[in-house]
Amino acid sequence: MDKAELISGVAEDLYATEKAIDAALVQATAMFQNMMTARAELGLSAVTFSESQAKVMETLATLGEARAAIVATHQELAKDHRRMGWGVFAAGAGGDKGESGTPIQGSLKVVPPLRVAS
């Protein structure tokens, strides 16, 4: 494998991990909402499901920490990439955003760092 393929593989795994954590957050939030709705529609007391609801909230907090950690990982990998002198890296599956907030399109692009002419 060449350098671009290796870098692309790490980037794809990073994006997949970010999406998986986001999906888990969405699913856990939906579960919590459904638990609250079911309790209310069944006319059950607020005590019903209180322990399980607390566990779902704990799960949401943990997933939030995981999301913050993967975002920090993303930032550190970007720094490492630049430190290695590999220039700007962009790989996109269409939904990923660049620094400008616009979607990154296309395949792997490794752009060498700019040098000041002497």
CYANA upper distance limits for C-alpha pairs under 8 A (distance plus 0.5 A):
  1 MET  CA      5 GLU  CA      6.56
  1 MET  CA      6 LEU  CA      7.06
  2 ASP  CA      6 LEU  CA      6.93
  3 LYS  CA      7 ILE  CA      6.63
  4 ALA  CA      8 SER  CA      6.44
  4 ALA  CA    108 LEU  CA      7.72
  4 ALA  CA    110 VAL  CA      7.62
  5 GLU  CA      9 GLY  CA      6.62
  6 LEU  CA     10 VAL  CA      7.02
  7 ILE  CA     11 ALA  CA      6.72
  8 SER  CA     12 GLU  CA      6.54
  8 SER  CA     91 ALA  CA      7.32
  8 SER  CA    108 LEU  CA      6.87
  9 GLY  CA     13 ASP  CA      6.77
 10 VAL  CA     14 LEU  CA      6.65
 11 ALA  CA     15 TYR  CA      6.70
 11 ALA  CA     91 ALA  CA      7.53
 12 GLU  CA     16 ALA  CA      6.59
 12 GLU  CA     91 ALA  CA      8.22
 13 ASP  CA     17 THR  CA      6.55
 14 LEU  CA     18 GLU  CA      6.72
 14 LEU  CA     70 ILE  CA      8.42
 14 LEU  CA     74 HIS  CA      7.70
 15 TYR  CA     19 LYS  CA      6.68
 15 TYR  CA     96 ASP  CA      8.41
 16 ALA  CA     20 ALA  CA      6.57
 17 THR  CA     21 ILE  CA      6.72
 17 THR  CA     70 ILE  CA      8.23
 18 GLU  CA     22 ASP  CA      6.77
 18 GLU  CA     67 ARG  CA      7.60
 18 GLU  CA     70 ILE  CA      7.05
 18 GLU  CA     71 VAL  CA      8.18
 19 LYS  CA     23 ALA  CA      6.55
 20 ALA  CA     24 ALA  CA      6.62
 21 ILE  CA     25 LEU  CA      6.72
 21 ILE  CA     63 LEU  CA      7.35
 21 ILE  CA     66 ALA  CA      7.78
 21 ILE  CA     67 ARG  CA      6.76
 22 ASP  CA     26 VAL  CA      6.77
 22 ASP  CA     67 ARG  CA      7.85
 23 ALA  CA     27 GLN  CA      6.62
 24 ALA  CA     28 ALA  CA      6.52
 24 ALA  CA     63 LEU  CA      8.00
 25 LEU  CA     29 THR  CA      6.54
 25 LEU  CA     60 LEU  CA      6.94
 25 LEU  CA     63 LEU  CA      6.81
 25 LEU  CA     64 GLY  CA      8.04
 26 VAL  CA     30 ALA  CA      6.68
 27 GLN  CA     31 MET  CA      6.68
 28 ALA  CA     32 PHE  CA      6.71
 28 ALA  CA     56 VAL  CA      7.48
 28 ALA  CA     59 THR  CA      8.10
 28 ALA  CA     60 LEU  CA      7.14
 29 THR  CA     33 GLN  CA      6.70
 29 THR  CA     60 LEU  CA      7.78
 30 ALA  CA     34 ASN  CA      6.59
 31 MET  CA     35 MET  CA      6.63
 32 PHE  CA     36 MET  CA      6.81
 32 PHE  CA     53 GLN  CA      7.24
 32 PHE  CA     56 VAL  CA      6.98
 32 PHE  CA     57 MET  CA      8.29
 33 GLN  CA     37 THR  CA      6.62
 34 ASN  CA     38 ALA  CA      6.39
 35 MET  CA     39 ARG  CA      6.65
 35 MET  CA     49 PHE  CA      8.23
 35 MET  CA     53 GLN  CA      8.03
 36 MET  CA     40 ALA  CA      6.77
 37 THR  CA     41 GLU  CA      6.51
 38 ALA  CA     42 LEU  CA      6.40
 39 ARG  CA     43 GLY  CA      6.69
 39 ARG  CA     44 LEU  CA      5.76
 39 ARG  CA     45 SER  CA      7.94
 39 ARG  CA     46 ALA  CA      8.28
 39 ARG  CA     48 THR  CA      7.76
 39 ARG  CA     49 PHE  CA      8.22
 40 ALA  CA     44 LEU  CA      6.67
 40 ALA  CA     45 SER  CA      8.47
 44 LEU  CA     48 THR  CA      6.82
 46 ALA  CA     50 SER  CA      7.42
 49 PHE  CA     53 GLN  CA      6.25
 50 SER  CA     54 ALA  CA      6.60
 51 GLU  CA     55 LYS  CA      6.87
 52 SER  CA     56 VAL  CA      6.84
 53 GLN  CA     57 MET  CA      6.75
 54 ALA  CA     58 GLU  CA      6.66
 55 LYS  CA     59 THR  CA      6.65
 56 VAL  CA     60 LEU  CA      6.70
 57 MET  CA     61 ALA  CA      6.72
 58 GLU  CA     62 THR  CA      6.71
 59 THR  CA     63 LEU  CA      6.59
 60 LEU  CA     64 GLY  CA      6.54
 61 ALA  CA     65 GLU  CA      6.81
 62 THR  CA     66 ALA  CA      6.72
 63 LEU  CA     67 ARG  CA      6.59
 64 GLY  CA     68 ALA  CA      6.76
 65 GLU  CA     69 ALA  CA      6.65
 66 ALA  CA     70 ILE  CA      6.70
 67 ARG  CA     71 VAL  CA      6.68
 68 ALA  CA     72 ALA  CA      6.70
 69 ALA  CA     73 THR  CA      6.59
 70 ILE  CA     74 HIS  CA      6.61
 71 VAL  CA     75 GLN  CA      6.84
 72 ALA  CA     76 GLU  CA      6.67
 73 THR  CA     77 LEU  CA      6.54
 74 HIS  CA     78 ALA  CA      6.74
 75 GLN  CA     79 LYS  CA      6.84
 76 GLU  CA     80 ASP  CA      6.59
 77 LEU  CA     81 HIS  CA      6.49
 78 ALA  CA     82 ARG  CA      6.84
 78 ALA  CA     89 PHE  CA      8.44
 79 LYS  CA     83 ARG  CA      6.52
 80 ASP  CA     84 MET  CA      6.60
 81 HIS  CA     85 GLY  CA      7.26
 81 HIS  CA     86 TRP  CA      6.33
 81 HIS  CA     87 GLY  CA      7.59
 81 HIS  CA     88 VAL  CA      8.27
 81 HIS  CA     89 PHE  CA      8.16
 82 ARG  CA     86 TRP  CA      6.21
 82 ARG  CA     87 GLY  CA      5.98
 82 ARG  CA     88 VAL  CA      7.41
 85 GLY  CA    112 PRO  CA      7.90
 85 GLY  CA    113 PRO  CA      7.10
 86 TRP  CA    110 VAL  CA      7.33
 86 TRP  CA    111 VAL  CA      7.63
 86 TRP  CA    112 PRO  CA      6.30
 86 TRP  CA    113 PRO  CA      7.25
 87 GLY  CA    110 VAL  CA      6.94
 87 GLY  CA    111 VAL  CA      5.63
 87 GLY  CA    112 PRO  CA      4.89
 87 GLY  CA    113 PRO  CA      4.78
 87 GLY  CA    114 LEU  CA      8.35
 88 VAL  CA    109 LYS  CA      8.32
 88 VAL  CA    110 VAL  CA      6.44
 88 VAL  CA    111 VAL  CA      5.70
 88 VAL  CA    112 PRO  CA      7.36
 88 VAL  CA    113 PRO  CA      7.55
 89 PHE  CA    108 LEU  CA      7.82
 89 PHE  CA    109 LYS  CA      6.38
 89 PHE  CA    110 VAL  CA      5.54
 89 PHE  CA    111 VAL  CA      7.17
 90 ALA  CA     98 GLY  CA      8.40
 90 ALA  CA    104 ILE  CA      7.52
 90 ALA  CA    107 SER  CA      8.19
 90 ALA  CA    108 LEU  CA      6.37
 90 ALA  CA    109 LYS  CA      6.03
 90 ALA  CA    110 VAL  CA      7.54
 91 ALA  CA    104 ILE  CA      7.53
 91 ALA  CA    105 GLN  CA      8.00
 91 ALA  CA    106 GLY  CA      7.38
 91 ALA  CA    107 SER  CA      5.85
 91 ALA  CA    108 LEU  CA      5.02
 91 ALA  CA    109 LYS  CA      7.09
 92 GLY  CA     96 ASP  CA      6.33
 92 GLY  CA    103 PRO  CA      8.35
 92 GLY  CA    104 ILE  CA      5.68
 92 GLY  CA    105 GLN  CA      5.79
 92 GLY  CA    106 GLY  CA      6.33
 92 GLY  CA    107 SER  CA      6.57
 92 GLY  CA    108 LEU  CA      7.85
 93 ALA  CA    104 ILE  CA      8.12
 93 ALA  CA    105 GLN  CA      7.41
 93 ALA  CA    106 GLY  CA      7.91
 93 ALA  CA    107 SER  CA      8.45
 94 GLY  CA    103 PRO  CA      6.69
 94 GLY  CA    104 ILE  CA      6.59
 94 GLY  CA    105 GLN  CA      5.88
 94 GLY  CA    106 GLY  CA      8.01
 95 GLY  CA    103 PRO  CA      6.43
 95 GLY  CA    104 ILE  CA      7.74
 96 ASP  CA    103 PRO  CA      5.99
 96 ASP  CA    104 ILE  CA      6.27
 97 LYS  CA    101 GLY  CA      5.71
 97 LYS  CA    102 THR  CA      5.87
 97 LYS  CA    103 PRO  CA      4.92
 97 LYS  CA    104 ILE  CA      6.10
 98 GLY  CA    102 THR  CA      6.25
 98 GLY  CA    103 PRO  CA      6.61
 98 GLY  CA    104 ILE  CA      6.27
